[in-house]
Amino acid sequence: MQPLYPRVRFYFSCSCSRPFSTRSLTFWPPRGPIFALTPGPSASASRSQRARSLAASACYVVPVTLTTALHNSFAPALDWYLMPEAFSAGLVEQAMARYGLGPGDTILDPFSGTGTTVLAAKLAGLNGLGLEANPFLAWAAGVKLGVEVSPLAFGAAAQRVAARIGELADAPAVPLPDMPRIAKWMTPVVAYKIMALKAAILEEEAGPERELLLLALAAILRPAGNLKLTAHAFGSVERKDDAPVGPMFTRKTAKILADLQAIQASGLGCLGRAEVVHADSRDLGGLSHSLLPAQLAITSPPYLNNLDYTMQTRLELFFLDHVRGLADVKAIRKGMVICDAKAMYRDIADHQRVEGFQSIQAIAEAIAVRHAGKNWGWDYPFMTRQYFGGLHRVLEGARNALAPGARFILVVGESSHSGVKVPVPEILGEMGEQLGYHLEAIEIHRLRRSSSHRHELAESSVILRV
């Protein structure tokens, strides 16, 4: 009998032992099989059984994966501002080629982050539309789309700012943002330099050049700060008594200038239209936009890892005036898919959407058993139900935003809480089918080792078709 779905596919397979390149990216061939082939699920299998069978059918895991931001480093425009949680533009380019997208087609990203998807679409001559609940990230992604800014005008503005700040050796002590524990995040002497640089930038006339200068400032905040942030983790403290803020800013603006020159030398006529909207992805169903419906959606939702994702941009939010205090931060968190056990917002009823999914309820109940008697105030079972309920809203809304036959690719990872493994990709496949999508495949990119549990956690692309 033919399997109901095709086997899980892998992105790169070759018999060579040397790395090979495509466009600006280099890929290393797999070192050997990680999984054995397994039969496809039968037509009589339940939705959850079919999803589980798909997830178990992978052949290879590519050592250098496109599900990290590694390949965006040093890439034109993509690295103007980076976060470790982002995937690489190569993942988007592969999907464009795989599904035959061309000029005039739109790619949608409901969790736009730093704008990789929409920028990759624009640079390839396609249209891109992103949604992002974090106001700083929505702004940063929008600024990165400004590859048409005049290199001459930007270079002149950067030179004027450099002349104003000088060496920044004795930046004056000025009031700092009202950010809790700011001295832990950044030593005062560095923070004063940042404030002096910001003041010098704001002397420029409002316009796209100034926005790019502020983005360059945002890009050096974390490197100049004390906290080392990693993908899906808050990070560790590496105190810096001082930091070369001026040279760091100069290097970043020089890179932006060089990218503007290179992109525009290739011609601006082939660029697509692109926009990032500051919005809650759970409200996607009510979005009306001239770039919709989309022919493809590709995104990476927050992982179910008990991480407050506003922490990853806390410096940027405060120093660039997107928030004034913790009340503003709370409002942002309430506009995001819940993946943090400390985010106990009982007025958000996303959990009600998944009451009928036994797979989700069983996991939440198993976690509750492990946490019985612990009065720490963190509700992991509620977080789990809220998380999947929020993603159920996203999946439902995306159906209205996608053209018939379009694919929705979600890059997600499994998680583990108190020894209970959460097969997120399989559950997303199950929810997608319940909402009327066709689950085409679950493609495993890599296996990650859990630092605190015995499980190997797969990071995969869930591919749904409208």
C-alpha positions in Angstrom: 0.0 0.0 0.0 1.3 3.5 -0.8 1.9 5.7 2.2 -0.7 8.3 2.8 2.0 11.0 2.9 5.4 11.1 1.3 8.3 10.2 3.6 10.1 12.9 5.5 12.6 14.5 3.1 16.0 15.9 3.9 17.4 19.2 2.5 20.8 18.1 1.3 22.1 14.8 0.1 25.2 14.1 -1.8 27.9 11.5 -2.1 30.8 13.9 -2.0 32.9 14.4 1.1 33.7 18.1 0.5 31.5 21.1 1.2 29.6 22.5 -1.7 28.2 25.9 -2.3 25.1 27.5 -3.7 24.9 31.2 -4.1 26.6 32.7 -1.1 26.1 29.8 1.3 28.3 26.7 1.9 26.8 23.4 3.1 28.7 20.5 4.5 27.4 17.0 3.4 25.9 14.7 6.1 28.4 12.4 7.8 26.1 9.5 7.7 22.5 8.2 8.3 21.0 9.3 11.5 17.6 7.6 11.1 16.5 4.5 9.2 13.7 4.7 6.7 10.4 3.6 8.1 7.2 2.7 6.3 4.7 5.6 5.8 1.6 5.8 7.9 -1.5 3.9 6.8 -4.6 5.6 5.6 -6.5 4.2 8.7 -4.1 5.7 11.2 -5.3 8.5 13.4 -4.0 12.1 12.8 -1.6 11.9 15.7 -0.3 8.5 14.6 0.3 9.8 11.0 2.1 12.8 12.4 4.2 10.6 14.7 5.1 8.3 11.8 6.1 11.2 9.6 8.4 12.6 12.3 10.1 9.2 12.7 10.8 8.8 9.0 13.7 11.2 8.6 16.9 10.0 6.8 19.5 12.6 7.5 20.2 15.6 9.7 22.3 18.3 8.1 25.2 19.3 10.5 25.2 22.9 9.4 21.5 23.8 9.5 19.6 26.6 8.0 17.4 26.8 11.0 19.9 29.1 12.8 21.0 32.6 11.9 24.6 31.5 11.2 24.3 31.9 7.4 22.8 35.4 7.8 26.1 36.6 9.3 27.9 38.9 6.9 25.1 38.6 4.3 23.9 41.8 2.6 21.3 43.6 4.7 20.3 40.4 6.6 23.0 41.0 9.3 22.2 44.6 10.0 20.5 43.3 13.1 20.5 39.7 14.1 19.0 37.4 16.8 20.2 33.9 17.5 16.6 32.6 17.2 16.3 33.5 13.5 16.6 31.0 10.7 18.8 31.7 7.6 17.6 33.2 4.4 18.7 30.1 2.6 15.8 28.3 4.1 13.4 30.8 2.5 15.3 30.6 -0.8 15.0 26.8 -0.9 11.2 27.1 -0.3 10.9 29.6 -3.1 12.6 27.3 -5.5 10.9 24.2 -4.2 7.4 25.5 -4.8 8.1 27.5 -8.0 7.4 31.0 -6.6 8.2 33.9 -8.9 7.7 37.7 -9.2 4.3 38.9 -8.0 4.0 36.0 -5.5 3.8 36.8 -1.8 5.6 35.0 1.1 4.0 35.5 4.5 5.8 35.2 7.9 3.4 35.5 10.9 6.4 35.6 13.4 8.6 37.9 11.4 11.3 38.5 14.1 14.2 40.3 12.5 12.6 40.1 9.1 14.7 37.4 7.4 11.7 36.0 5.4 10.4 39.3 4.1 13.8 40.6 3.3 14.8 37.5 1.5 11.6 37.7 -0.5 12.2 41.3 -1.4 15.8 40.7 -2.5 14.7 37.8 -4.7 12.0 40.0 -6.4 9.1 38.5 -4.6 6.7 40.2 -2.2 7.0 39.7 1.5 4.6 40.4 4.4 5.5 39.9 8.1 3.7 40.2 11.4 5.6 40.9 14.6 4.2 41.5 18.1 7.5 42.9 19.5 7.5 46.6 18.6 11.2 46.9 18.4 11.6 43.8 16.2 8.8 45.1 13.9 10.6 48.4 13.6 14.0 46.8 13.1 12.7 44.4 10.4 11.0 47.3 8.6 14.3 49.4 8.7 16.2 46.5 7.2 13.8 46.5 4.3 15.1 50.0 3.4 17.8 48.8 0.9 16.8 51.6 -1.4 18.3 54.3 0.9 20.9 56.4 -0.9 24.4 55.2 0.0 25.7 58.8 -0.5 23.1 60.2 2.0 23.6 57.5 4.5 27.4 57.7 4.4 27.3 61.4 4.9 25.0 61.1 7.9 27.2 58.4 9.4 30.2 60.7 9.1 28.4 63.5 10.8 27.5 61.3 13.7 31.1 60.0 14.0 32.3 63.6 14.1 29.9 64.5 16.8 30.8 61.6 19.2 34.5 61.8 18.7 36.3 59.2 20.9 33.4 58.9 23.5 36.1 58.8 26.1 34.2 60.9 28.7 30.6 60.6 27.9 28.6 62.6 30.4 26.5 60.9 33.1 22.9 61.3 32.0 19.6 59.7 33.1 19.4 56.1 31.8 16.2 54.3 30.7 14.0 53.2 33.6 14.9 49.6 33.0 15.0 47.2 36.0 18.5 46.0 36.9 20.0 48.0 34.1 23.5 47.9 35.7 23.4 44.1 35.4 22.7 44.4 31.7 25.2 47.1 30.9 27.8 48.9 33.1 27.1 52.6 33.5 30.2 53.8 31.7 29.1 51.9 28.6 25.5 53.0 29.0 26.5 56.6 29.1 28.4 56.1 25.8 25.3 54.6 24.3 23.2 57.6 25.4 25.7 60.0 23.9 25.7 58.1 20.6 21.9 58.1 20.6 21.8 61.9 21.2 24.2 62.4 18.3 22.1 60.3 16.0 18.9 62.1 17.0 20.5 65.4 15.9 20.1 64.1 12.3 16.9 65.0 10.4 14.2 62.4 10.7 14.2 60.1 7.8 15.4 56.7 6.5 19.1 57.5 7.0 18.5 58.3 10.7 16.5 55.1 11.1 19.4 53.1 9.7 21.8 54.8 12.1 19.5 53.9 15.0 19.4 50.3 13.8 23.2 50.3 13.8 23.0 51.5 17.4 20.6 48.7 18.3 22.9 46.2 16.7 25.7 47.0 19.1 23.7 47.1 22.3 24.0 43.4 23.2 27.7 43.1 22.1 28.4 46.1 24.3 26.4 44.7 27.2 27.1 42.2 29.9 24.7 39.4 29.0 25.5 36.8 26.5 22.3 35.6 24.9 21.9 32.4 23.0 19.1 30.9 20.9 16.2 29.8 23.1 18.1 30.7 26.3 18.5 33.8 28.4 22.3 33.6 28.6 25.1 34.3 31.1 26.7 37.4 32.6 30.1 38.5 31.1 30.7 41.8 32.8 32.4 44.5 30.6 33.8 47.4 32.5 34.1 49.3 29.2 33.3 48.7 25.5 34.5 50.4 22.3 31.1 51.8 21.5 32.4 54.3 18.8 34.4 51.8 16.8 31.7 49.2 17.1 29.2 51.7 15.7 31.6 52.7 12.9 32.1 49.1 11.8 28.3 48.5 11.7 27.6 51.6 9.7 30.4 50.8 7.3 28.9 47.4 6.7 25.4 48.9 6.1 27.0 51.4 3.6 28.8 48.7 1.7 25.6 46.6 1.5 23.6 49.5 0.2 26.2 50.1 -2.5 26.3 46.4 -3.5 22.6 45.8 -3.6 21.9 49.0 -5.6 24.8 48.1 -8.0 22.8 45.0 -8.9 19.8 47.2 -9.7 16.7 48.2 -7.7 14.2 47.3 -10.5 14.2 43.6 -9.5 13.2 44.2 -5.9 9.8 43.1 -4.6 7.4 44.8 -2.3 7.7 44.0 1.4 6.3 45.2 4.7 6.4 44.2 8.4 3.2 44.9 10.4 3.3 45.4 14.1 0.5 42.9 15.1 -0.3 39.8 17.1 0.0 36.8 14.8 -3.0 35.2 16.6 -5.1 38.0 14.9 -3.9 37.0 11.4 -7.4 35.9 10.4 -8.7 39.5 10.5 -5.8 41.0 8.6 -6.6 42.7 5.3 -3.6 43.6 3.1 -2.9 44.3 -0.5 -0.2 41.7 -0.6 -2.5 38.9 0.4 -3.4 36.1 -0.3 0.1 34.6 0.0 1.4 31.8 -2.1 3.7 30.6 0.7 4.0 31.1 4.4 7.2 30.2 6.3 7.8 31.1 9.9 9.4 29.9 13.2 7.0 30.4 16.1 8.3 30.8 19.7 9.5 27.5 21.1 7.8 26.0 24.1 10.9 26.6 26.3 9.7 28.7 29.2 11.5 31.7 27.9 10.3 35.3 28.0 11.2 36.4 24.5 11.1 40.0 25.4 14.2 39.4 27.4 16.1 38.9 24.2 15.5 42.5 23.2 15.2 44.1 26.6 18.1 46.6 26.0 16.7 47.5 22.6 13.2 48.0 23.8 14.3 50.4 26.5 17.2 52.3 24.9 15.3 52.9 21.7 12.2 54.1 23.6 9.8 51.4 22.5 8.8 50.8 26.1 9.0 53.1 29.2 8.5 50.6 31.9 7.5 47.0 32.8 3.8 47.7 32.2 4.7 48.3 28.6 6.7 45.0 28.5 3.7 43.2 30.0 1.5 44.5 27.2 3.9 43.2 24.6 4.0 39.8 26.3 0.2 39.5 26.3 0.3 40.1 22.5 2.6 37.1 22.0 1.9 33.4 21.9 2.4 32.2 25.4 5.5 30.0 25.9 6.5 31.2 29.4 5.3 29.6 32.6 5.5 32.9 34.4 3.1 34.5 32.0 0.0 33.6 33.9 -2.5 35.7 32.0 -5.8 34.1 32.9 -7.7 36.7 30.8 -6.2 35.1 27.7 -8.4 32.1 26.8 -6.3 30.4 24.1 -6.2 27.2 26.1 -9.9 26.7 25.5 -9.2 26.0 21.8 -7.3 22.8 22.5 -9.6 21.2 25.1 -10.5 18.5 22.5 -7.0 17.5 21.7 -6.2 14.5 23.8 -2.5 14.6 22.8 -2.1 18.1 24.4 -4.2 17.3 27.4 -2.2 14.1 28.2 1.0 16.0 28.0 -0.3 18.8 30.3 -1.6 16.3 32.8 1.7 14.4 32.8 3.6 17.6 33.5 1.1 18.4 36.3 1.8 15.0 37.9 5.6 15.8 37.9 4.9 19.2 39.5 2.5 18.0 42.1 3.2 19.6 45.5 5.5 22.4 44.0 4.1 25.8 45.0 6.5 27.9 42.9 3.8 29.9 41.1 4.8 28.6 37.6 2.1 26.8 35.8 3.7 24.6 33.1 0.5 22.7 32.3 -1.3 26.0 31.7 1.6 27.3 29.6 1.4 24.2 27.5 -2.3 24.5 26.8 -2.0 28.3 26.2 0.9 27.7 23.8 -0.9 25.3 21.6 -4.1 27.2 21.8 -2.3 30.3 20.5 -0.8 28.4 17.6 -4.2 27.0 16.8 -5.4 30.6 16.4 -2.4 31.3 14.1 -3.1 28.2 11.9 -6.8 29.1 11.6 -6.1 32.7 10.7 -3.4 31.7 8.1 -6.0 29.8 6.1 -7.7 33.1 5.3 -4.4 34.7 4.3 -3.1 31.9 2.0 -4.1 31.1 -1.6 -5.6 27.7 -2.4 -2.8 25.2 -2.7 -0.3 27.3 -0.8 2.0 25.8 1.8 2.5 26.8 5.4 6.0 25.8 6.7 6.5 26.1 10.4 10.0 25.6 11.8 9.6 24.3 15.4 11.4 22.3 18.0 10.3 19.6 20.4 10.6 20.5 24.1 10.9 18.7 27.4 9.6 19.8 30.8 10.3 17.8 34.0 11.1 14.8 31.9 7.9 15.0 29.8 8.7 15.3 26.1 6.5 17.5 24.0 6.4 16.6 20.3 5.5 20.0 19.1 5.9 19.3 15.3 3.5 16.3 15.5 0.9 18.2 17.5 1.1 21.1 15.0 0.5 18.6 12.2 -2.5 17.2 14.1 -4.0 20.6 14.7 -3.4 21.6 11.0 -5.4 18.6 9.8 -8.2 19.3 12.2 -8.4 22.8 10.7 -8.5 21.5 7.1 -4.9 21.6 6.0 -3.2 18.6 4.4 -0.1 17.5 6.3 2.4 17.0 3.6 5.5 16.2 5.6 7.5 16.8 8.8 11.1 17.3 7.9 13.8 17.0 10.6 16.6 19.5 10.4 18.7 18.4 13.4 18.6 16.8 16.8 19.4 18.9 19.8 20.5 17.6 23.2 18.5 18.8 26.1 20.7 20.2 28.8 18.5 19.1 31.7 16.6 16.0 30.4 17.5 12.7 28.7 15.6 13.4 25.5 17.0 14.2 22.1 14.8 17.0 20.8 14.1 17.3 17.0 13.9 20.6 15.2 11.7 20.2 12.2 9.7 21.9 9.4 6.0 21.1 9.5 4.7 21.5 6.0 0.9 22.0 5.6 -0.9 22.6 2.4 -4.1 24.6 2.1 
